[in-house]
């Protein structure tokens, strides 16, 4: 891969693969913890900034409606 053309997602994946090769047992434990708790960084990285903004706005509007009703 050419580093000048590499996207942030590609860079993140290559760093993840390097870490996996360097220390597989630690990465396995981290993977189990992420599976239990979720990983917000992966969610936001996969969605993009527009969808993330829409989700935040929907959550805020939902909270306001909830407070007005209850």
NORBEL-V432916 format. One record per backbone hydrogen bond with DSSP energy under -1.0 kcal/mol. NH is the residue of the N-H (numbers start at 0). CO is the residue of the C=O. E is the energy in kcal/mol with one decimal. If there is no record, write none. Layout:
NH_CO_E, NH_CO_E
//
This chain:
10_6_-2.4, 11_7_-2.4, 12_8_-2.2, 13_9_-2.4, 14_10_-2.2, 15_11_-2.0, 16_12_-2.3, 17_13_-2.1, 18_14_-2.2, 19_15_-2.0, 20_16_-2.0, 21_17_-2.0, 22_18_-2.6, 26_22_-1.7, 27_23_-1.9, 28_24_-1.8, 29_25_-2.2, 30_26_-2.3, 31_27_-1.9, 32_28_-2.1, 33_29_-2.4, 34_30_-2.0, 35_31_-1.5, 36_32_-2.3, 37_33_-2.9, 42_38_-1.6, 43_39_-2.8, 44_40_-2.4, 45_41_-1.7, 46_42_-1.5, 47_43_-2.0, 51_47_-1.8, 52_48_-2.1, 53_49_-2.2, 54_50_-2.4, 55_51_-2.1, 56_52_-2.4, 57_53_-2.6, 58_54_-2.3, 59_55_-2.2, 60_56_-2.7, 61_57_-2.5, 62_58_-2.1, 63_59_-2.2, 64_60_-2.4, 65_61_-2.3, 66_62_-2.4, 67_63_-2.0, 68_64_-2.2, 69_65_-2.6
//
